[in-house]
Amino acid sequence: MNKLVLGMVAVMMGVMLILGMTFISYNNSFATMEEDLKGKWAQVENQMKRRADLIPNLVNTVKGFASHEKEVFGKIAEARSQLMNAGSVPQKIEANNQLSGALGRLLMVAERYPDLKSDKAFSRLMDELAGTENRIAVERKRYNESVQSYNTSLRQLPGGLIAGVMGFSQATYFEVATADKATPTVKF
């Protein structure tokens, strides 16, 4: 009888050890994926900051040619301020989308001034802005790929159960603003 009890205790301890190791393994995997998300989001933020730093120079260049476009300049300043002061990832995504919209309006203003489009400083700033927009798109793609992997892991069993116990929650995708999804109309 003692051997039977000892055998059952050994089996139970073995099962508990396997469950504990599984729990630790999943927890470590989620922590690693979460840190990867933070690192990728930091890259997105670096590029958004780069763009936000370019904007005052771009606005000042446009002001020299179109000083009466105060509403557009005000919207850009407001959107840039919201981006710089946003705290959470969803707030930063929303502020970034507002800034993209304001920049679009600035570029529409620039289209009305041929002298501005031929200005070397404006051309250089527009090239830098285009490069930065491309960098943001690349980093957004990398971030979203990590979000997809992380969120998928949280939804699968048994990881989802362990994630819930450990307080891991789904990450937010960096989606393009609805207004930016529309195909622009080109008029000839």
C-alpha angles and dihedrals in degrees: 000000000000091000090053092051092046090049092051091048090050092050092048092049090048091052091047090050091050091048092047093050090048091050092049092046094052092044091052091048092052092046090051092049091047091053089048089054091050091050093049091046089052088057090052089050091050090056093044089051090050090053092046089053092051094051100074090054091048092048092049091051092051091045089061089062103029109026093156092067091089095143092059092047091049092051091051093049091048094048092046091050091050090051093050092048099042113119111189129049093251090050091050092049091051092046091048091052091050090050091051090054092049091049089052089056090049091053090050088055090050090054089064093058114065091182090057093051090054094048111114095218091050092047092050092048091048090052090051091047092050090050091049092048088054091050091050090051092051093047091045089054092050092047093049091049089055091046090053093051093045095046091046090053090050091054097049124088133280090008093061091058093048092045091054092051092048095047100248113151136187118281125232120251118230098235127185114254115261091241090055092054093065117098110246118242115233116206121201 
